Structure formats: structure tokens, C-alpha cells
Amino acid sequence: MGKASDIWALGCLTACLLSGKTMEDRDREKQPILGRQAPEDVAVFVEEVLEGASATNHKIANLLRHMLKVNHQERITAEEICNKY
């Protein structure tokens, strides 16, 4: 039920909707290679989005924190999302 990459994609989409920004907006100056993002860049983007989301809704910020784990093995599953949120 729901691959880790699907959860990541949904988390990115939600983060973009909440913040009005994408990771590409943040990295235009760096010109990422083949569209791949370094884990540390992802972590910075996630924290920036979470700061804004926390101000709006702590539950959303918590969900995003679990959806946008760089390590896919630590990422929340679709089943866990249904059960917790």
C-alpha cells in the first residue's frame, strides 16, 4: 500500500502547495546535476517548509516531517498515514 517514492512525491507536492516554493526554486543558483538533489539540500528545504507549516498547523508539519524523510526506510507508509492522520 503506497511506495516510499509515492509518499515522498505527495510530501513534496504538499510542501510546494503550503510554501509556494519548490526545491528547484531554491537551487536555481546551484544548477543541480540532472535534477538530483543532495540530501543536505533536501533537509534544508524540508526545514524551511516545516517552519512555515508549523506556524499554520502542527499536525501538517508533523505529517510532512514523516513524509519527507530522506532515508526511504524511515519514511512513513500510506497505511501509517491512514491510521495516524
N, C-alpha and C positions, 0 to 999 in steps of 0.2 A: 504494500500500500504506500505509494509515493516514494520515488527515489530521492536520494540526498540532493542530487543536482536539481530536481524539481523544487524542492524546499528552498534551496539556495536562490533559484530564479524568482520564486514568489517573494522571498525576503527582499531581493534586490528591487523588484517592482514596487513592493510596498514602501521600501525606503525612498525610492525615487518619488513616489506619489506624496509622501509625507514631507520630504525636504525640497522637492522641486529641482533636485540635482541628480546627476549620475556620476559614477566613478570616472567616466570619460571626461566630464566637465572638469573634474578635479585634476586630471592628469594630462590635459592638453599641452601643458608646457613641457612635460616629460616625454611625450610621444611614446606610449607603451609599444613594446615589440609584439607584433601580431595580435594586438588586443588583449594580451595576457597581463594580469595584474600581479605584482609581487605581494605575497601575504602581508607584509608590513603596511603596504598601501591600502589593502583591503581593510585591515584593522583600523587604520586611521579614519577611513571613510565611514566605517561602521560606527565608530565612537562619535564622529561628528553628527551622524544621523540620530544616534541614540540620545545625544544631548538634547536635540530638538524634540524628539519623540517623548522623552521623559517629561519635558515641560507640558506636553499635550496630554499624555496618558501613560502611566507607569506600566499598565498591563501590555500595551502595544510595544513599548520599549523592551519589556522582558521577553515577549514573543520574538521580536526581531533579534535580540541578543542570542537567542537559541537557534533561530533560523540561519543566521549569518556567521556561524562558527566556521572558520577557515578549514579546520580538520573535519572532513565529512563524517568521520566516525563519531564525533562528538555532537553533531548536528541533530536537532530534534526531528522526529519522524512525523509523518502525516497522522498516524494513529495517536501519537502522544499529543499532537496539537488538538485533535478532536476531543481527547479525554480531558485535557487541562484547560482548554480555552473555549 
